[in-house]
């Protein structure tokens, strides 16, 4: 049980002593910072694997279930959204906006998958690019919500340090994978002669057409050319 803080607003002490507060924090943190973040990494860096969609869908679905469950806990047992004048925490407003974006982004993701694109076709603005942009906005808002919650609830300083270190690791690991992926695609571009529409899809879709596929296509073209008789 958290100690009673006389200097804190009333809602802080109510939340700290609410047996459901920890459940809300665990559900939303695991959902946002754990499962949904992992789902984004799968979609961004493992798309060339045949099983990426299933793992991405599983992570997003379970993560969404965690976040919605945490939201229900907040509404049912923690008073939901309280007006600012009555001491309502500011993270609730950001949290509800984030949850709304998350639901819309999930629907757009399903539309992206079932609305299959023709090979070589440019990536459409709807729903693909909107889903991509909303995904990053939702992720940024999710971490903002968690940080705001840690600040508002007057938790010990080491909670903020631990989550800050975790966030820094996520960002650095993402940058590392971006550099590695960019280097790999640059090698593909230098080694292989690709048609403009194929090249656009490779760079735009981050490896849906992977290097091995291009190597096979290149070798097939070379064998075809070598098998053709020379004109005298």
C-alpha positions as CSV (number, residue, x, y, z in Angstrom):
1,X,0.0,0.0,0.0
2,X,1.4,3.4,-1.0
3,X,1.9,5.9,1.8
4,X,-0.5,8.8,2.2
5,X,0.9,12.0,0.8
6,X,-0.5,15.1,2.5
7,X,0.9,17.5,-0.1
8,X,-0.6,15.6,-3.0
9,X,-4.1,16.4,-4.5
10,X,-6.9,14.3,-3.2
11,X,-7.3,12.3,-6.4
12,X,-3.6,11.2,-6.1
13,X,-4.1,9.6,-2.7
14,X,-7.4,8.0,-3.8
15,X,-5.7,6.5,-6.8
16,X,-2.6,5.3,-4.9
17,X,-4.8,3.5,-2.4
18,X,-7.1,2.1,-5.0
19,X,-6.6,-1.6,-5.3
20,X,-7.3,-1.4,-9.1
21,X,-4.7,1.4,-9.8
22,X,-1.8,-1.1,-10.1
23,X,-3.9,-3.2,-12.4
24,X,-4.7,-0.2,-14.6
25,X,-1.0,0.7,-14.8
26,X,0.2,-2.8,-15.5
27,X,-2.4,-3.4,-18.3
28,X,-1.8,-0.2,-20.1
29,X,2.0,-0.3,-19.7
30,X,2.3,-3.9,-20.9
31,X,-0.1,-3.2,-23.7
32,X,1.4,0.1,-25.0
33,X,5.1,-0.3,-24.2
34,X,5.3,-4.1,-24.5
35,X,2.9,-5.8,-26.9
36,X,2.1,-2.9,-29.3
37,X,5.7,-1.8,-29.5
38,X,6.7,-5.4,-30.3
39,X,4.0,-5.6,-33.0
40,X,5.4,-2.4,-34.6
41,X,8.9,-3.9,-34.7
42,X,7.6,-7.1,-36.3
43,X,5.8,-5.1,-39.0
44,X,8.7,-2.8,-39.7
45,X,11.7,-5.1,-39.6
46,X,10.4,-8.7,-40.1
47,X,8.0,-8.1,-43.0
48,X,10.0,-10.2,-45.3
49,X,9.3,-13.3,-43.2
50,X,6.3,-15.4,-44.2
51,X,4.9,-15.5,-40.7
52,X,5.2,-11.7,-39.9
53,X,1.5,-11.0,-40.4
54,X,0.3,-13.6,-37.9
55,X,2.8,-12.5,-35.2
56,X,2.0,-8.8,-35.9
57,X,-1.7,-9.4,-35.7
58,X,-1.4,-11.5,-32.5
59,X,0.8,-8.8,-30.8
60,X,-1.5,-6.0,-31.8
61,X,-4.7,-7.9,-30.8
62,X,-3.4,-8.9,-27.4
63,X,-2.0,-5.4,-26.9
64,X,-5.3,-3.8,-27.8
65,X,-7.1,-6.1,-25.4
66,X,-4.7,-5.1,-22.6
67,X,-5.1,-1.4,-23.3
68,X,-8.9,-1.6,-23.5
69,X,-9.0,-3.7,-20.3
70,X,-6.9,-1.0,-18.6
71,X,-9.2,1.6,-19.9
72,X,-12.3,-0.2,-18.5
73,X,-10.5,-0.5,-15.1
74,X,-9.9,3.3,-15.1
75,X,-13.5,4.0,-16.0
76,X,-15.1,1.5,-13.7
77,X,-12.9,1.6,-10.6
78,X,-11.0,4.9,-10.8
79,X,-13.6,7.4,-11.7
80,X,-12.9,7.7,-15.4
81,X,-12.2,11.2,-16.7
82,X,-12.5,13.9,-14.0
83,X,-12.7,17.6,-14.8
84,X,-9.4,19.4,-14.4
85,X,-11.0,21.8,-11.9
86,X,-11.8,18.8,-9.7
87,X,-8.3,17.4,-9.8
88,X,-8.6,15.1,-12.7
89,X,-5.2,13.8,-13.9
90,X,-4.1,15.2,-17.2
91,X,-2.9,11.8,-18.5
92,X,-6.5,10.6,-18.8
93,X,-7.2,13.0,-21.6
94,X,-4.1,12.0,-23.5
95,X,-4.9,8.3,-22.7
96,X,-8.4,8.4,-24.2
97,X,-7.2,10.1,-27.4
98,X,-4.4,7.5,-27.7
99,X,-6.9,4.6,-27.2
100,X,-9.2,6.2,-29.9
101,X,-6.3,6.4,-32.3
102,X,-5.3,2.9,-31.5
103,X,-8.7,1.5,-32.4
104,X,-8.8,3.5,-35.7
105,X,-5.2,2.4,-36.5
106,X,-6.1,-1.2,-35.9
107,X,-9.1,-1.0,-38.3
108,X,-6.9,0.6,-40.9
109,X,-4.3,-2.2,-40.5
110,X,-6.9,-4.8,-41.2
111,X,-8.0,-2.8,-44.3
112,X,-4.4,-2.6,-45.4
113,X,-4.0,-6.4,-45.3
114,X,-7.3,-7.4,-46.9
115,X,-7.0,-4.7,-49.6
116,X,-4.1,-6.5,-51.4
117,X,-2.0,-4.5,-53.8
118,X,-0.8,-5.5,-57.2
119,X,2.9,-6.1,-57.5
120,X,4.7,-3.0,-58.5
121,X,1.8,-0.7,-57.7
122,X,2.5,2.3,-55.7
123,X,1.6,2.2,-52.0
124,X,-1.8,3.9,-51.7
125,X,-2.4,6.8,-49.4
126,X,-5.5,5.0,-48.0
127,X,-5.3,3.0,-46.0
128,X,-1.6,2.1,-46.1
129,X,0.1,5.5,-45.6
130,X,-2.5,6.8,-43.2
131,X,-2.1,3.5,-41.2
132,X,1.6,4.0,-41.1
133,X,1.4,7.7,-40.0
134,X,-1.3,7.1,-37.4
135,X,0.8,4.1,-36.1
136,X,3.7,6.4,-35.2
137,X,1.5,9.1,-33.8
138,X,-0.3,6.5,-31.6
139,X,3.0,5.1,-30.4
140,X,4.3,8.5,-29.4
141,X,1.1,9.4,-27.6
142,X,1.2,6.0,-25.8
143,X,4.6,6.7,-24.3
144,X,3.6,10.2,-23.5
145,X,0.6,8.8,-21.7
146,X,2.7,6.5,-19.6
147,X,5.2,9.2,-18.8
148,X,2.4,11.6,-17.8
149,X,0.8,8.9,-15.6
150,X,4.1,8.3,-13.8
151,X,4.5,12.1,-13.2
152,X,0.9,12.7,-12.1
153,X,0.7,9.8,-9.7
154,X,3.8,11.1,-7.8
155,X,5.5,7.7,-7.9
156,X,9.1,7.1,-6.7
157,X,11.8,8.5,-9.0
158,X,13.2,5.1,-9.9
159,X,9.9,4.2,-11.8
160,X,10.6,7.1,-14.1
161,X,14.2,6.2,-14.5
162,X,13.5,2.6,-15.4
163,X,10.8,3.5,-17.9
164,X,13.0,6.3,-19.3
165,X,15.9,3.8,-19.8
166,X,13.5,1.3,-21.4
167,X,12.2,4.0,-23.8
168,X,15.8,5.0,-24.7
169,X,16.7,1.3,-25.5
170,X,13.6,1.1,-27.7
171,X,14.6,4.2,-29.7
172,X,18.3,3.2,-30.0
173,X,17.4,-0.4,-31.0
174,X,15.0,1.0,-33.6
175,X,17.7,3.3,-35.0
176,X,20.2,0.4,-35.2
177,X,17.7,-1.7,-37.1
178,X,16.9,1.2,-39.4
179,X,20.6,1.6,-40.3
180,X,21.0,-2.1,-40.8
181,X,17.9,-2.3,-43.0
182,X,19.0,0.7,-45.0
183,X,22.4,-0.8,-45.6
184,X,20.9,-4.1,-46.7
185,X,18.5,-2.5,-49.2
186,X,21.3,-0.3,-50.5
187,X,23.3,-3.5,-51.3
188,X,20.2,-4.8,-53.1
189,X,20.0,-1.6,-55.1
190,X,23.7,-1.7,-56.1
191,X,23.8,-5.4,-57.0
192,X,20.7,-5.7,-59.0
193,X,19.1,-3.9,-61.9
194,X,15.5,-3.3,-60.9
195,X,12.7,-1.8,-62.8
196,X,11.6,1.6,-61.3
197,X,8.3,0.2,-60.0
198,X,10.0,-2.7,-58.3
199,X,12.6,-0.5,-56.8
200,X,9.9,1.8,-55.5
201,X,8.2,-1.1,-53.8
202,X,11.4,-2.3,-52.2
203,X,12.3,1.0,-50.7
204,X,8.8,1.9,-49.8
205,X,7.8,-1.4,-48.2
206,X,11.1,-2.1,-46.4
207,X,11.9,-5.5,-47.8
208,X,8.6,-7.1,-48.8
209,X,10.6,-8.2,-51.9
210,X,13.8,-9.4,-50.2
211,X,17.3,-9.7,-51.4
212,X,17.0,-13.5,-52.0
213,X,14.1,-13.0,-54.3
214,X,16.0,-10.5,-56.4
215,X,19.1,-12.7,-56.5
216,X,16.9,-15.5,-57.9
217,X,15.4,-13.2,-60.5
218,X,18.8,-11.9,-61.5
219,X,20.3,-15.4,-61.9
220,X,17.2,-16.4,-63.9
221,X,17.7,-13.5,-66.2
222,X,21.4,-14.3,-66.6
223,X,20.7,-17.9,-67.4
224,X,18.1,-16.9,-70.0
225,X,20.5,-14.5,-71.7
226,X,23.3,-17.1,-71.7
227,X,21.0,-19.8,-73.2
228,X,19.9,-17.6,-76.1
229,X,22.0,-18.1,-79.2
230,X,24.2,-15.3,-80.4
231,X,23.1,-13.6,-83.6
232,X,25.6,-13.9,-86.3
